[in-house]
Amino acid sequence: MKKLKNIPIFHDDQHGTAIVVLAGLINAMKLAGKTFENSKFIINGAGAAGDTISRIILSYGAQGKNMIICDTKGAIYQGRK
């Protein structure tokens, strides 16, 4: 059996959600006169979609220091038990 390599994939519940969120944020930022680089973001949900949303927002210019990701126990941070 051949191994599949370098084949792009698209998970609709992850990437589809992230694309829609990014599109909404791009338009909202334009209307508000803000930039991704200077804005703060809270991701409420650290599952597959939340992870992909945070990654696409970071790739669009958001700063990791301005992003808080929360799960069922609250904000995720280094050193949290």
N, C-alpha and C positions, 0 to 999 in steps of 0.2 A: 504494500500500500504506500502510495506517495504521501509525503508530508506536505501540508499546505504552508506556504511561506509568503509573507508580505502581501497578504490579501486584505484590502480595506474592509472593515466591518462597520455596520451601523445598527446599534441597539435602539429601537424606537423609544423605549421608555427611559433611556438614559440620554442619548444624543438628541433625540427629538425634543425632549423636554428642555434640554440645555440650549438648543438653538432657539426655541420659542422665548425662553427667558432672556437670552442675549438680545434678541430682536427687540423685545419690549424695553430692556434697559437702554439700548442704543437710542431708541426714540425718546424715552423719558429724559435721558441725559441731554439730548439736543434741545428739547423743550425747556428744560430747567437751566440750560447754559452751563452744565457741569461736565467734568471729564472723568473717565474711569480712574486715571492716575491719582486724582485727589478726592475720590469718594470712598465712603466706608460701606461695607456689605456685611449682612448677616445671612447666613445660610441656615435655615431651620430644617434640619434633616441631614444626617451624615451617611445616608445609604448610597446606593449606586447612582441615583439621579442627582442627589446633592453633591456628591463627589465630582461628577461630570460637569455640573453647573459651575462649581468653584473653579475647576480647571479651565473651562472655556472663558470665564470672566477674567481669570489671571492671564490667559493667552491674549486677551483683548486689551490688556494694559493695567488692570487693577493691581494694586500692591498687596502682597500677602500680609503685611503688617496691618492693613486696613480691613482685614476679613476675619470674621468670627464665624465658626462653624459649630452648630449645636446638635446634640443628639438627645436621647430621652433623659439623660442625666445632667444636661446643661452644656455650657461651653466646653469645647475640647481645647486643651492647652497642654504644653509640654510639662510633664511631671504629675499630671492628673492620674489618680489611681482608679 
